[in-house]
Amino acid sequence: MAPHRDRTTQGGDRKIIASNRRARHDYSILDTVEAGIVLTGSEVKALREGHAQLADAFARIIRGQVWLDGVHIPPYQMAKGFGAHDPDRARKLLLHAKEIEKLDRMVANEHLSLIPLALYFKEGRVKVELGMAKGRRKADKRQVLAERDSKMEIAKALGRRAKGKE
């Protein structure tokens, strides 16, 4: 599934680069955390062009540090040789030590996953929105879809009633 590339500004100075819409379908998002990310210059330039994929990405905590795996940032066209980067390398996330400890406890105790939901620019810096997520089973996904469809039907019926068409 291709990432959603909405380059509009949302809520202040937040410019979306890529979002992981599939994550909200496959997981129940319990909480979100904003983190900085360590990037090279060519990666930032590629992100400014709007190129990134979060489809199979996840984060994990290793020895007190949070690492983001599975994010694909294609090489910047103008960067050759020394300036080029590995598109699929693990990238370090920047969080306070207390936040990392809290995430580590929650992931270990409640069997949660850390899933990147969005990659965006905020005040000129690249940020990642991490979601603490619990996996959904197939039946849960069906139930969520059924609830969403019923809410849409109710909204449509109320809209028709308000317009006097029923």
C-alpha positions as a Python dict, from the first residue, in 0.01 Angstrom:
ca = {
    (1, 'M'): (0, 0, 0),
    (2, 'A'): (144, 337, -100),
    (3, 'P'): (199, 587, 181),
    (4, 'H'): (-31, 884, 211),
    (5, 'R'): (163, 1193, 107),
    (6, 'D'): (-39, 1485, 233),
    (7, 'R'): (193, 1784, 214),
    (8, 'T'): (-50, 2025, 376),
    (9, 'T'): (6, 2186, 711),
    (10, 'Q'): (-192, 2046, 1003),
    (11, 'G'): (-227, 2227, 1334),
    (12, 'G'): (43, 2488, 1327),
    (13, 'D'): (374, 2402, 1166),
    (14, 'R'): (329, 2028, 1106),
    (15, 'K'): (398, 1916, 750),
    (16, 'I'): (320, 1547, 695),
    (17, 'I'): (580, 1353, 495),
    (18, 'A'): (435, 1002, 525),
    (19, 'S'): (168, 835, 735),
    (20, 'N'): (106, 472, 820),
    (21, 'R'): (-269, 438, 765),
    (22, 'R'): (-245, 58, 769),
    (23, 'A'): (-127, 68, 1132),
    (24, 'R'): (-460, 205, 1252),
    (25, 'H'): (-633, -85, 1077),
    (26, 'D'): (-404, -361, 1209),
    (27, 'Y'): (-354, -226, 1562),
    (28, 'S'): (-549, -61, 1842),
    (29, 'I'): (-351, 255, 1922),
    (30, 'L'): (-350, 310, 2300),
    (31, 'D'): (-117, 610, 2328),
    (32, 'T'): (113, 818, 2109),
    (33, 'V'): (456, 974, 2164),
    (34, 'E'): (646, 1227, 1953),
    (35, 'A'): (1016, 1156, 1900),
    (36, 'G'): (1300, 1317, 1711),
    (37, 'I'): (1504, 1110, 1467),
    (38, 'V'): (1876, 1105, 1384),
    (39, 'L'): (1920, 1149, 1006),
    (40, 'T'): (2195, 1226, 759),
    (41, 'G'): (2179, 1527, 526),
    (42, 'S'): (2080, 1329, 218),
    (43, 'E'): (1796, 1164, 414),
    (44, 'V'): (1656, 1503, 513),
    (45, 'K'): (1674, 1623, 153),
    (46, 'A'): (1492, 1309, 34),
    (47, 'L'): (1226, 1367, 301),
    (48, 'R'): (1184, 1730, 191),
    (49, 'E'): (1091, 1589, -151),
    (50, 'G'): (824, 1380, 25),
    (51, 'H'): (980, 1037, -22),
    (52, 'A'): (938, 786, 263),
    (53, 'Q'): (758, 460, 331),
    (54, 'L'): (638, 350, 675),
    (55, 'A'): (443, 41, 565),
    (56, 'D'): (637, -230, 752),
    (57, 'A'): (814, -9, 1005),
    (58, 'F'): (843, -71, 1378),
    (59, 'A'): (1046, 59, 1671),
    (60, 'R'): (1228, -137, 1938),
    (61, 'I'): (1419, -59, 2254),
    (62, 'I'): (1776, -191, 2268),
    (63, 'R'): (1999, -117, 2570),
    (64, 'G'): (1813, 200, 2669),
    (65, 'Q'): (1787, 342, 2317),
    (66, 'V'): (1493, 342, 2077),
    (67, 'W'): (1564, 234, 1718),
    (68, 'L'): (1335, 265, 1418),
    (69, 'D'): (1352, -24, 1168),
    (70, 'G'): (1181, -82, 837),
    (71, 'V'): (1147, 282, 729),
    (72, 'H'): (1249, 320, 367),
    (73, 'I'): (1390, 660, 271),
    (74, 'P'): (1512, 636, -90),
    (75, 'P'): (1850, 790, -175),
    (76, 'Y'): (1855, 1158, -263),
    (77, 'Q'): (1911, 1191, -639),
    (78, 'M'): (2190, 1449, -614),
    (79, 'A'): (2385, 1261, -341),
    (80, 'K'): (2641, 1028, -492),
    (81, 'G'): (2911, 815, -329),
    (82, 'F'): (3013, 964, 6),
    (83, 'G'): (2694, 1171, 50),
    (84, 'A'): (2453, 884, -20),
    (85, 'H'): (2281, 685, 257),
    (86, 'D'): (2154, 330, 306),
    (87, 'P'): (1776, 354, 244),
    (88, 'D'): (1677, 79, 491),
    (89, 'R'): (1916, 136, 782),
    (90, 'A'): (1801, 144, 1145),
    (91, 'R'): (1761, 500, 1270),
    (92, 'K'): (1798, 616, 1628),
    (93, 'L'): (1504, 797, 1786),
    (94, 'L'): (1552, 1083, 2031),
    (95, 'L'): (1355, 1062, 2355),
    (96, 'H'): (1422, 1153, 2717),
    (97, 'A'): (1553, 867, 2936),
    (98, 'K'): (1237, 871, 3151),
    (99, 'E'): (1019, 841, 2840),
    (100, 'I'): (1227, 547, 2717),
    (101, 'E'): (1196, 373, 3057),
    (102, 'K'): (819, 427, 3055),
    (103, 'L'): (788, 289, 2701),
    (104, 'D'): (1008, -10, 2789),
    (105, 'R'): (791, -94, 3093),
    (106, 'M'): (467, -65, 2897),
    (107, 'V'): (596, -272, 2605),
    (108, 'A'): (725, -546, 2837),
    (109, 'N'): (430, -559, 3080),
    (110, 'E'): (137, -512, 2844),
    (111, 'H'): (286, -683, 2535),
    (112, 'L'): (254, -373, 2318),
    (113, 'S'): (429, -284, 1994),
    (114, 'L'): (586, 49, 1902),
    (115, 'I'): (457, 142, 1557),
    (116, 'P'): (542, 467, 1370),
    (117, 'L'): (217, 634, 1269),
    (118, 'A'): (351, 942, 1090),
    (119, 'L'): (670, 1111, 979),
    (120, 'Y'): (651, 1491, 961),
    (121, 'F'): (835, 1820, 979),
    (122, 'K'): (772, 2031, 1288),
    (123, 'E'): (950, 2365, 1312),
    (124, 'G'): (1204, 2250, 1053),
    (125, 'R'): (1290, 1922, 1228),
    (126, 'V'): (1183, 1571, 1132),
    (127, 'K'): (965, 1405, 1396),
    (128, 'V'): (810, 1060, 1426),
    (129, 'E'): (476, 991, 1590),
    (130, 'L'): (507, 654, 1765),
    (131, 'G'): (199, 465, 1869),
    (132, 'M'): (188, 214, 2151),
    (133, 'A'): (-26, -46, 1984),
    (134, 'K'): (-191, -376, 2059),
    (135, 'G'): (-245, -610, 1762),
    (136, 'R'): (-596, -678, 1641),
    (137, 'R'): (-727, -1017, 1543),
    (138, 'K'): (-929, -1068, 1227),
    (139, 'A'): (-1258, -1066, 1419),
    (140, 'D'): (-1162, -741, 1593),
    (141, 'K'): (-1088, -580, 1255),
    (142, 'R'): (-1430, -686, 1127),
    (143, 'Q'): (-1598, -547, 1435),
    (144, 'V'): (-1420, -211, 1398),
    (145, 'L'): (-1519, -192, 1030),
    (146, 'A'): (-1881, -277, 1116),
    (147, 'E'): (-1889, -7, 1386),
    (148, 'R'): (-1744, 250, 1145),
    (149, 'D'): (-1997, 158, 875),
    (150, 'S'): (-2288, 185, 1118),
    (151, 'K'): (-2167, 527, 1238),
    (152, 'M'): (-2147, 645, 875),
    (153, 'E'): (-2501, 520, 806),
    (154, 'I'): (-2630, 703, 1113),
    (155, 'A'): (-2452, 1023, 1007),
    (156, 'K'): (-2597, 995, 655),
    (157, 'A'): (-2948, 939, 790),
    (158, 'L'): (-2918, 1237, 1024),
    (159, 'G'): (-2788, 1450, 738),
    (160, 'R'): (-3080, 1352, 514),
    (161, 'R'): (-3326, 1420, 795),
    (162, 'A'): (-3173, 1763, 860),
    (163, 'K'): (-3211, 1850, 492),
    (164, 'G'): (-3575, 1737, 499),
    (165, 'K'): (-3533, 1457, 247),
    (166, 'E'): (-3689, 1190, 468),
}
